[in-house]
Amino acid sequence: SAKASVLIFTDTGRVFRSRVFELPLVQRNNRPRAWANFLDLKDGERVLKMVPYREEEIDDQHFVLLCS
């Protein structure tokens, strides 16, 4: 949904939060754009996972836990 948000996790342990409607829209016949074009990624940093969520579904009982 365009109203959802997404957490974007990188291989260096950084997390970016973005609204789905802020992400660039790519048509099937167009070339995709690299994450580095709209995220502040460092040299060699890669996006590993994206987790969508809706703001209205989050309360004090929801957490994000990262383990390595």
TIRO-2110 file (N, C-alpha, C; in Angstrom, 1 decimal):
// TIRO-2110
0.8, -1.2, 0.0, N, 1, A
0.0, 0.0, 0.0, CA, 1, A
0.9, 1.2, 0.0, C, 1, A
0.5, 2.3, -0.7, N, 2, A
1.2, 3.5, -0.8, CA, 2, A
1.3, 4.2, 0.6, C, 2, A
0.4, 3.9, 1.5, N, 3, A
0.4, 4.6, 2.8, CA, 3, A
1.3, 3.9, 3.8, C, 3, A
1.8, 2.7, 3.4, N, 4, A
2.7, 2.0, 4.3, CA, 4, A
4.1, 2.6, 4.4, C, 4, A
4.8, 2.2, 5.4, N, 5, A
6.2, 2.6, 5.5, CA, 5, A
7.0, 1.4, 5.4, C, 5, A
8.3, 1.6, 5.2, N, 6, A
9.2, 0.4, 5.0, CA, 6, A
10.5, 0.7, 5.7, C, 6, A
11.0, -0.3, 6.4, N, 7, A
12.4, -0.2, 7.0, CA, 7, A
13.3, -0.9, 6.1, C, 7, A
14.4, -0.3, 5.8, N, 8, A
15.4, -0.8, 4.8, CA, 8, A
16.7, -1.0, 5.6, C, 8, A
17.1, -2.3, 5.7, N, 9, A
18.3, -2.7, 6.4, CA, 9, A
19.4, -2.9, 5.5, C, 9, A
20.6, -2.5, 5.9, N, 10, A
21.8, -2.6, 5.1, CA, 10, A
22.8, -3.7, 5.7, C, 10, A
23.8, -4.1, 5.0, N, 11, A
24.8, -5.0, 5.5, CA, 11, A
25.7, -4.5, 6.5, C, 11, A
25.7, -3.1, 6.7, N, 12, A
26.5, -2.5, 7.8, CA, 12, A
25.8, -2.3, 9.0, C, 12, A
24.5, -2.7, 9.1, N, 13, A
23.7, -2.6, 10.3, CA, 13, A
22.9, -1.3, 10.4, C, 13, A
22.9, -0.5, 9.3, N, 14, A
22.1, 0.7, 9.3, CA, 14, A
20.7, 0.4, 8.9, C, 14, A
19.8, 1.3, 9.3, N, 15, A
18.4, 1.1, 9.0, CA, 15, A
17.9, 2.5, 8.5, C, 15, A
17.2, 2.5, 7.4, N, 16, A
16.5, 3.6, 6.8, CA, 16, A
15.0, 3.4, 6.9, C, 16, A
14.3, 4.5, 7.2, N, 17, A
12.8, 4.4, 7.2, CA, 17, A
12.3, 5.3, 6.1, C, 17, A
11.4, 4.8, 5.3, N, 18, A
10.8, 5.6, 4.2, CA, 18, A
9.4, 5.2, 4.0, C, 18, A
8.6, 6.2, 3.5, N, 19, A
7.2, 5.9, 3.2, CA, 19, A
7.2, 5.3, 1.8, C, 19, A
6.3, 4.4, 1.5, N, 20, A
6.3, 3.7, 0.2, CA, 20, A
6.1, 4.7, -0.9, C, 20, A
5.3, 5.7, -0.8, N, 21, A
5.0, 6.6, -1.9, CA, 21, A
6.2, 7.5, -2.2, C, 21, A
7.3, 7.5, -1.3, N, 22, A
8.5, 8.3, -1.5, CA, 22, A
9.5, 7.5, -2.4, C, 22, A
9.3, 6.2, -2.5, N, 23, A
10.2, 5.3, -3.3, CA, 23, A
10.0, 5.6, -4.7, C, 23, A
11.0, 5.5, -5.6, N, 24, A
10.8, 5.8, -7.0, CA, 24, A
10.0, 4.7, -7.6, C, 24, A
9.1, 5.1, -8.5, N, 25, A
8.2, 4.2, -9.2, CA, 25, A
9.0, 3.8, -10.5, C, 25, A
9.1, 2.5, -10.8, N, 26, A
9.8, 2.0, -12.0, CA, 26, A
8.8, 1.2, -12.8, C, 26, A
8.7, 1.6, -14.1, N, 27, A
7.9, 0.8, -15.0, CA, 27, A
8.6, -0.4, -15.5, C, 27, A
7.9, -1.4, -15.9, N, 28, A
8.5, -2.7, -16.3, CA, 28, A
9.5, -2.5, -17.5, C, 28, A
9.3, -1.6, -18.4, N, 29, A
10.2, -1.4, -19.5, CA, 29, A
11.3, -0.4, -19.3, C, 29, A
11.3, 0.2, -18.1, N, 30, A
12.4, 1.2, -17.7, CA, 30, A
13.5, 0.5, -17.0, C, 30, A
14.7, 1.1, -17.0, N, 31, A
15.8, 0.6, -16.2, CA, 31, A
15.6, 0.9, -14.7, C, 31, A
15.8, 0.0, -13.8, N, 32, A
15.7, 0.3, -12.4, CA, 32, A
16.8, 1.2, -11.9, C, 32, A
16.5, 2.0, -10.9, N, 33, A
17.5, 2.9, -10.3, CA, 33, A
18.1, 2.2, -9.1, C, 33, A
19.4, 2.5, -8.8, N, 34, A
20.1, 1.9, -7.7, CA, 34, A
19.7, 2.6, -6.4, C, 34, A
19.7, 1.8, -5.3, N, 35, A
19.4, 2.3, -4.0, CA, 35, A
20.2, 3.5, -3.6, C, 35, A
21.5, 3.5, -4.1, N, 36, A
22.4, 4.6, -3.7, CA, 36, A
21.9, 6.0, -4.3, C, 36, A
21.0, 5.9, -5.3, N, 37, A
20.5, 7.2, -5.8, CA, 37, A
19.5, 7.9, -4.9, C, 37, A
18.9, 7.2, -4.0, N, 38, A
17.9, 7.9, -3.1, CA, 38, A
18.1, 7.6, -1.6, C, 38, A
19.1, 6.7, -1.3, N, 39, A
19.5, 6.4, 0.1, CA, 39, A
20.9, 6.9, 0.3, C, 39, A
21.3, 7.3, 1.5, N, 40, A
22.6, 7.7, 1.7, CA, 40, A
23.5, 6.5, 2.0, C, 40, A
23.7, 5.6, 1.0, N, 41, A
24.5, 4.4, 1.2, CA, 41, A
26.0, 4.8, 1.1, C, 41, A
26.8, 4.1, 1.9, N, 42, A
28.3, 4.3, 1.8, CA, 42, A
28.8, 3.4, 0.7, C, 42, A
30.1, 3.6, 0.3, N, 43, A
30.7, 2.8, -0.7, CA, 43, A
30.7, 1.3, -0.4, C, 43, A
30.2, 0.5, -1.2, N, 44, A
30.1, -0.9, -1.0, CA, 44, A
29.0, -1.4, -0.1, C, 44, A
28.2, -0.5, 0.4, N, 45, A
27.1, -0.9, 1.3, CA, 45, A
25.9, -1.4, 0.5, C, 45, A
25.3, -2.5, 0.9, N, 46, A
24.2, -3.1, 0.2, CA, 46, A
23.0, -3.2, 1.0, C, 46, A
21.8, -3.1, 0.4, N, 47, A
20.5, -3.3, 1.0, CA, 47, A
20.3, -4.8, 1.1, C, 47, A
20.0, -5.3, 2.3, N, 48, A
19.8, -6.7, 2.6, CA, 48, A
18.3, -7.1, 2.7, C, 48, A
17.5, -6.2, 3.3, N, 49, A
16.1, -6.6, 3.6, CA, 49, A
15.3, -5.3, 3.7, C, 49, A
14.0, -5.5, 3.3, N, 50, A
13.0, -4.4, 3.4, CA, 50, A
11.8, -5.0, 4.2, C, 50, A
11.4, -4.3, 5.2, N, 51, A
10.3, -4.8, 6.0, CA, 51, A
9.2, -3.7, 6.0, C, 51, A
8.1, -4.0, 5.3, N, 52, A
7.0, -3.0, 5.3, CA, 52, A
6.1, -3.1, 6.5, C, 52, A
5.5, -2.0, 6.9, N, 53, A
4.6, -1.9, 8.0, CA, 53, A
3.7, -0.7, 7.9, C, 53, A
2.6, -0.8, 8.6, N, 54, A
1.7, 0.3, 8.6, CA, 54, A
1.7, 1.0, 10.0, C, 54, A
1.9, 2.3, 10.0, N, 55, A
2.0, 3.1, 11.2, CA, 55, A
0.9, 2.9, 12.2, C, 55, A
-0.3, 2.7, 11.7, N, 56, A
-1.5, 2.6, 12.6, CA, 56, A
-1.5, 1.2, 13.3, C, 56, A
-0.7, 0.2, 12.8, N, 57, A
-0.6, -1.1, 13.4, CA, 57, A
0.4, -1.2, 14.4, C, 57, A
1.3, -0.2, 14.6, N, 58, A
2.4, -0.2, 15.5, CA, 58, A
1.9, 0.4, 16.9, C, 58, A
2.3, -0.2, 18.0, N, 59, A
2.0, 0.3, 19.3, CA, 59, A
3.2, 0.0, 20.2, C, 59, A
3.1, 0.2, 21.5, N, 60, A
4.2, -0.1, 22.4, CA, 60, A
4.6, -1.6, 22.6, C, 60, A
3.8, -2.4, 22.0, N, 61, A
4.0, -3.9, 22.1, CA, 61, A
4.8, -4.4, 20.9, C, 61, A
5.2, -3.6, 20.0, N, 62, A
5.9, -4.0, 18.8, CA, 62, A
7.4, -3.5, 18.8, C, 62, A
8.3, -4.4, 18.5, N, 63, A
9.7, -4.1, 18.5, CA, 63, A
10.4, -4.7, 17.3, C, 63, A
11.6, -4.1, 17.0, N, 64, A
12.5, -4.7, 16.0, CA, 64, A
13.7, -5.1, 16.7, C, 64, A
14.1, -6.4, 16.6, N, 65, A
15.2, -7.0, 17.3, CA, 65, A
16.2, -7.4, 16.2, C, 65, A
17.4, -7.0, 16.3, N, 66, A
18.5, -7.4, 15.3, CA, 66, A
19.5, -8.2, 16.1, C, 66, A
19.9, -9.3, 15.6, N, 67, A
20.9, -10.2, 16.2, CA, 67, A
21.9, -10.5, 15.1, C, 67, A
23.2, -10.6, 15.5, N, 68, A
24.2, -11.0, 14.6, CA, 68, A
25.1, -12.1, 15.2, C, 68, A
END
